[in-house]
Amino acid sequence: MELPHLGDSCSDSSCSRLDFLPYKCDLCNKIFCEYHREYAHHDCPEQYKLEAKVPICPKCGEIIPIKPGEDPNIKVNQHIENNCNKIPKPLTYPNRCNKQGCKKKEAIPVSCKTCKVNFCLSHRFEQDHDCKGFVHPMAKKTGQTT
């Protein structure tokens, strides 16, 4: 004995299964059976809304604001066509190695625990930069060490 007035049929075109406990997709608002309830299993057309990524212009690096429900690809294309004229800022690494002759720069500061001076990853250990111990900034002027 079938009870067609109970439950709903799956909205997936290949399934149409009658399910007594159907699932409603919170993005596309269609009814699905337990096999097609996940976004990927019913190829939800609104799945892109789940991606909470902020689009960034590949040419200028500017953040492009989008409203919920808007396609980020269209907004990026509009930005590039209309008002993208900036040159991207180059990355700067202000943490230069203090080992004599080394020109490496690091994105983050790497300080020696003993002498408190900044070095690259290759010279961060005491034996790699001939550590003399902590020298107070005022002592450098007079030539004294502690």
Backbone as JSON, one array per atom type, in Angstrom:
{
  "sequence": "MELPHLGDSCSDSSCSRLDFLPYKCDLCNKIFCEYHREYAHHDCPEQYKLEAKVPICPKCGEIIPIKPGEDPNIKVNQHIENNCNKIPKPLTYPNRCNKQGCKKKEAIPVSCKTCKVNFCLSHRFEQDHDCKGFVHPMAKKTGQTT",
  "N": [[0.84, -1.17, 0.0], [0.73, 2.04, -1.0], [1.56, 5.34, 0.06], [1.05, 8.09, -1.25], [0.54, 10.69, -0.49], [2.11, 11.25, 1.62], [5.33, 12.49, 2.38], [7.79, 13.45, -0.16], [8.8, 13.62, -3.6], [12.07, 13.09, -4.92], [13.94, 15.76, -6.26], [15.94, 15.41, -8.09], [16.67, 14.71, -11.42], [17.37, 12.18, -12.35], [16.5, 10.49, -10.39], [13.93, 10.79, -8.78], [12.77, 9.58, -6.56], [10.44, 8.54, -4.09], [10.35, 9.88, -0.98], [9.93, 9.59, 2.46], [10.95, 11.13, 4.44], [12.01, 13.74, 3.38], [14.7, 15.9, 2.27], [15.34, 19.37, 2.3], [17.07, 21.49, 0.24], [19.08, 24.07, 1.42], [20.09, 26.04, -0.16], [19.21, 25.97, -2.93], [16.56, 25.42, -2.52], [15.16, 23.11, -3.26], [13.64, 19.8, -3.11], [15.07, 16.8, -1.89], [16.11, 13.33, -1.85], [17.66, 11.1, 0.57], [20.04, 10.35, -0.65], [20.72, 12.31, -2.46], [20.94, 14.66, -1.05], [23.19, 16.18, -0.36], [25.16, 18.98, -1.48], [26.98, 18.54, -3.6], [26.09, 16.12, -4.62], [23.67, 16.61, -5.89], [24.36, 18.46, -7.71], [24.15, 21.28, -7.08], [23.06, 24.4, -8.19], [23.51, 26.73, -6.83], [25.73, 26.48, -5.28], [28.08, 27.93, -5.25], [27.69, 30.0, -3.5], [28.44, 29.16, -1.01], [31.15, 29.37, -0.86], [33.07, 31.34, 0.86], [34.94, 33.28, -0.04], [36.97, 36.1, -0.62], [37.16, 37.97, -3.46], [40.12, 38.89, -5.19], [41.77, 41.2, -7.2], [43.68, 40.02, -9.89], [45.52, 41.56, -11.23], [46.01, 44.1, -9.98], [45.85, 43.58, -7.28], [43.87, 44.49, -5.59], [41.14, 44.34, -3.28], [37.97, 43.17, -4.14], [34.76, 44.2, -3.64], [31.86, 42.21, -3.12], [28.38, 41.46, -3.28], [26.12, 39.34, -1.42], [25.22, 36.49, -3.26], [26.06, 37.41, -5.71], [28.02, 36.78, -8.63], [31.39, 36.17, -8.29], [33.28, 36.06, -10.37], [32.25, 37.6, -12.46], [32.22, 40.14, -11.28], [34.98, 40.58, -10.89], [35.88, 40.62, -13.53], [34.48, 42.9, -14.44], [35.72, 44.84, -12.85], [38.36, 44.73, -13.8], [37.99, 45.54, -16.47], [36.92, 48.13, -16.16], [38.05, 49.9, -14.0], [40.68, 49.13, -13.28], [43.79, 50.01, -12.77], [46.03, 50.02, -11.32], [49.36, 49.41, -10.21], [50.8, 46.52, -8.92], [52.06, 46.39, -5.57], [55.38, 45.65, -4.79], [56.57, 42.87, -2.86], [58.05, 43.47, 0.26], [60.85, 42.77, 2.25], [61.83, 43.49, 5.21], [63.57, 42.44, 7.08], [66.65, 42.11, 7.25], [69.63, 40.13, 7.01], [72.23, 40.26, 9.41], [74.74, 39.19, 9.26], [78.04, 39.51, 8.22], [78.58, 40.08, 4.83], [76.4, 38.61, 3.99], [73.41, 38.8, 2.14], [70.8, 38.13, 2.4], [67.23, 38.31, 2.94], [64.5, 38.1, 5.16], [61.01, 37.24, 5.55], [59.92, 37.31, 8.07], [61.08, 38.37, 11.31], [64.1, 36.95, 12.52], [65.68, 36.44, 15.28], [68.72, 36.18, 17.12], [68.98, 34.44, 20.15], [70.9, 35.01, 22.03], [72.55, 37.3, 21.29], [70.63, 39.03, 20.34], [70.34, 40.01, 17.74], [69.24, 40.42, 14.36], [69.02, 37.8, 11.95], [69.35, 35.78, 8.92], [67.71, 32.67, 7.99], [69.74, 30.85, 7.55], [71.87, 31.74, 9.11], [70.99, 31.86, 11.75], [71.67, 30.48, 14.08], [73.95, 30.49, 16.89], [76.6, 29.51, 16.41], [76.73, 29.82, 13.69], [76.93, 32.51, 13.07], [79.07, 33.55, 14.42], [78.67, 34.37, 17.19], [78.94, 36.93, 19.59], [77.77, 37.39, 21.94], [75.48, 39.37, 23.95], [75.53, 42.77, 23.14], [75.3, 45.85, 24.45], [73.55, 48.69, 23.1], [74.66, 51.23, 23.8], [77.19, 50.53, 24.55], [78.37, 49.86, 22.18], [79.08, 52.26, 21.04], [81.17, 53.14, 22.67], [82.88, 51.04, 22.48], [82.97, 48.97, 24.29], [82.24, 45.71, 25.66], [79.84, 43.49, 27.15]],
  "CA": [[0.0, 0.0, 0.0], [1.52, 3.26, -1.09], [0.98, 6.54, 0.67], [1.63, 9.18, -2.03], [0.32, 11.99, 0.13], [3.16, 11.44, 2.61], [6.67, 12.67, 1.82], [7.93, 14.14, -1.44], [9.7, 12.97, -4.55], [13.38, 13.72, -5.08], [13.98, 16.68, -7.4], [16.98, 15.02, -9.02], [16.01, 14.19, -12.61], [17.66, 10.76, -12.53], [16.06, 9.73, -9.23], [12.48, 10.92, -8.54], [12.41, 8.62, -5.51], [9.52, 9.02, -3.07], [11.03, 9.81, 0.31], [9.02, 10.0, 3.53], [11.65, 12.17, 5.19], [12.83, 14.43, 2.38], [15.59, 17.0, 2.68], [15.22, 20.57, 1.48], [18.37, 22.16, 0.1], [18.96, 25.44, 1.92], [20.57, 26.98, -1.17], [18.33, 26.03, -4.1], [15.2, 25.21, -2.01], [14.52, 21.95, -3.87], [13.5, 18.65, -2.23], [15.92, 15.69, -2.3], [16.16, 12.14, -1.01], [18.88, 11.05, 1.39], [21.22, 10.15, -1.49], [21.02, 13.53, -3.21], [20.77, 15.82, -0.18], [24.4, 16.99, -0.32], [25.25, 19.91, -2.61], [27.72, 17.95, -4.71], [25.36, 14.99, -5.18], [22.61, 17.05, -6.79], [24.93, 19.54, -8.53], [23.42, 22.49, -6.7], [23.51, 25.56, -8.96], [23.8, 27.83, -5.92], [26.81, 26.03, -4.42], [29.13, 28.95, -5.18], [27.4, 30.89, -2.37], [29.11, 28.64, 0.19], [32.55, 29.76, -0.87], [33.17, 32.67, 1.48], [36.23, 33.84, -0.4], [36.93, 37.48, -1.08], [37.93, 38.03, -4.7], [41.19, 39.88, -5.28], [42.14, 41.45, -8.59], [44.98, 39.43, -10.17], [46.44, 42.54, -11.81], [46.41, 45.17, -9.06], [45.84, 43.1, -5.9], [42.83, 45.18, -4.82], [40.0, 43.53, -2.86], [36.78, 43.56, -4.88], [33.58, 43.89, -2.84], [30.72, 41.58, -3.78], [27.2, 41.28, -2.45], [25.72, 37.93, -1.39], [24.49, 36.04, -4.43], [26.7, 37.87, -6.94], [29.08, 35.91, -9.13], [32.66, 36.88, -8.14], [34.0, 36.14, -11.64], [31.72, 38.74, -13.21], [32.68, 41.36, -10.62], [36.41, 40.74, -11.15], [35.98, 41.05, -14.93], [34.04, 44.3, -14.51], [36.77, 45.66, -12.23], [39.51, 44.78, -14.72], [37.61, 46.32, -17.65], [36.54, 49.52, -15.87], [38.9, 50.79, -13.19], [41.9, 48.49, -12.8], [44.94, 50.68, -13.35], [47.07, 50.08, -10.31], [50.5, 48.52, -10.32], [50.92, 45.85, -7.63], [53.22, 46.73, -4.76], [56.27, 44.5, -4.6], [56.75, 42.44, -1.48], [59.29, 43.93, 0.87], [61.31, 41.97, 3.37], [62.68, 44.41, 5.94], [64.41, 41.75, 8.05], [67.91, 41.78, 6.58], [70.6, 39.4, 7.81], [73.32, 41.1, 9.87], [76.03, 38.51, 9.1], [78.84, 40.25, 7.25], [78.65, 39.45, 3.52], [75.13, 37.96, 3.64], [72.44, 39.77, 1.65], [69.47, 37.53, 2.45], [66.18, 39.0, 3.68], [63.44, 37.19, 5.57], [59.69, 37.85, 5.7], [59.69, 37.49, 9.5], [62.35, 38.55, 12.01], [64.71, 35.79, 13.16], [66.7, 37.03, 16.15], [69.53, 35.3, 17.96], [68.56, 34.57, 21.56], [72.01, 35.5, 22.83], [72.97, 38.67, 20.98], [69.42, 39.79, 20.0], [70.52, 40.63, 16.43], [68.45, 39.75, 13.33], [69.78, 37.05, 10.95], [68.55, 34.94, 8.02], [67.56, 31.32, 8.52], [71.03, 30.15, 7.46], [72.8, 32.24, 10.14], [70.24, 32.12, 12.98], [72.27, 29.86, 15.25], [75.13, 31.18, 17.42], [77.83, 29.05, 15.76], [76.69, 30.2, 12.28], [77.24, 33.93, 12.88], [80.14, 33.92, 15.34], [77.99, 35.18, 18.21], [79.81, 37.5, 20.62], [76.96, 37.68, 23.11], [74.72, 40.62, 23.89], [76.28, 44.02, 23.23], [74.37, 46.95, 24.68], [73.74, 49.72, 22.1], [75.53, 52.29, 24.28], [78.55, 49.98, 24.62], [78.91, 49.86, 20.82], [79.67, 53.57, 20.79], [82.42, 53.29, 23.4], [83.75, 49.92, 22.17], [82.98, 48.01, 25.39], [81.3, 44.59, 25.58], [79.48, 42.97, 28.47]],
  "C": [[0.89, 1.23, 0.0], [0.76, 4.41, -0.47], [1.55, 7.76, -0.05], [1.46, 10.56, -1.41], [1.34, 12.28, 1.24], [4.5, 11.58, 1.9], [6.63, 13.43, 0.51], [8.88, 13.35, -2.33], [10.99, 13.77, -4.66], [13.37, 14.58, -6.34], [15.06, 16.35, -8.41], [16.33, 14.3, -10.2], [16.25, 12.69, -12.81], [17.08, 9.89, -11.42], [14.53, 9.7, -9.08], [11.96, 9.93, -7.49], [11.46, 9.28, -4.52], [10.16, 8.8, -1.72], [10.09, 10.34, 1.37], [9.64, 11.04, 4.45], [12.57, 12.92, 4.23], [13.67, 15.55, 2.99], [15.38, 18.17, 1.73], [16.58, 21.26, 1.45], [18.21, 23.61, 0.54], [19.47, 26.48, 0.92], [19.6, 27.11, -2.35], [16.86, 25.78, -3.77], [14.45, 24.08, -2.73], [14.53, 20.8, -2.88], [14.33, 17.49, -2.79], [15.8, 14.53, -1.34], [17.48, 12.13, -0.24], [20.15, 10.9, 0.56], [21.64, 11.42, -2.22], [20.93, 14.8, -2.36], [22.01, 16.72, -0.12], [24.52, 17.82, -1.6], [25.91, 19.28, -3.82], [26.93, 16.82, -5.38], [24.2, 15.41, -6.07], [23.05, 18.24, -7.65], [24.17, 20.85, -8.32], [23.94, 23.69, -7.48], [23.91, 26.75, -8.09], [24.98, 27.52, -4.99], [27.92, 27.08, -4.26], [28.92, 29.91, -4.01], [28.1, 30.44, -1.09], [30.56, 29.08, 0.27], [32.67, 31.2, -0.37], [34.53, 33.29, 1.21], [36.03, 35.26, -0.91], [37.76, 37.55, -2.35], [38.95, 39.18, -4.67], [41.6, 39.99, -6.74], [43.53, 40.86, -8.85], [45.99, 40.43, -10.73], [46.93, 43.56, -10.79], [46.42, 44.74, -7.6], [44.79, 43.74, -5.02], [41.7, 44.21, -4.49], [38.75, 44.07, -3.55], [35.55, 43.2, -4.06], [32.48, 43.25, -3.67], [29.58, 41.44, -2.78], [26.83, 39.8, -2.45], [24.88, 37.59, -2.62], [25.1, 36.49, -5.74], [27.82, 36.9, -7.34], [30.4, 36.68, -9.05], [33.43, 37.02, -9.45], [33.55, 37.34, -12.47], [32.21, 40.05, -12.62], [34.17, 41.63, -10.88], [36.61, 41.21, -12.59], [35.56, 42.5, -15.11], [35.1, 45.23, -13.94], [37.95, 45.82, -13.19], [39.2, 45.65, -15.93], [37.42, 47.8, -17.35], [37.61, 50.34, -15.15], [40.13, 50.11, -12.61], [43.09, 49.15, -13.49], [46.11, 50.76, -12.38], [48.18, 49.08, -10.61], [50.66, 47.85, -8.96], [52.19, 46.26, -6.89], [54.1, 45.49, -4.61], [56.37, 44.15, -3.12], [58.08, 42.94, -0.94], [59.6, 43.06, 2.07], [62.3, 42.82, 4.16], [63.68, 43.73, 6.88], [65.67, 41.22, 7.38], [68.85, 41.07, 7.55], [71.78, 40.32, 8.16], [74.68, 40.4, 9.82], [76.78, 39.21, 7.98], [78.94, 39.45, 5.94], [77.35, 38.79, 3.08], [74.12, 39.03, 3.23], [71.02, 39.23, 1.69], [68.53, 38.37, 3.31], [65.08, 38.0, 3.97], [62.13, 37.95, 5.73], [59.37, 38.12, 7.17], [61.04, 37.66, 10.19], [62.82, 37.25, 12.67], [65.89, 36.32, 13.97], [67.44, 35.95, 16.92], [69.14, 35.52, 19.41], [69.66, 35.17, 22.42], [72.33, 36.96, 22.57], [71.82, 39.58, 20.55], [69.52, 40.51, 18.66], [69.77, 39.79, 15.4], [69.36, 39.07, 12.3], [68.82, 36.3, 10.03], [68.47, 33.54, 8.63], [68.87, 30.53, 8.48], [71.98, 30.53, 8.6], [72.13, 32.46, 11.5], [70.86, 31.51, 14.23], [73.59, 30.53, 15.6], [76.41, 30.79, 16.7], [77.89, 29.46, 14.29], [77.04, 31.67, 12.04], [78.29, 34.45, 13.84], [79.63, 34.86, 16.42], [78.98, 35.63, 19.3], [79.05, 37.76, 21.91], [76.29, 39.02, 22.97], [75.63, 41.82, 24.07], [75.26, 45.14, 23.34], [74.62, 48.05, 23.63], [74.65, 50.86, 22.53], [76.99, 51.82, 24.33], [79.19, 49.95, 23.23], [79.61, 51.16, 20.51], [81.04, 53.71, 21.46], [83.39, 52.13, 23.15], [83.83, 48.92, 23.28], [81.99, 46.9, 25.11], [81.02, 44.11, 26.98], [79.52, 41.48, 28.48]]
}
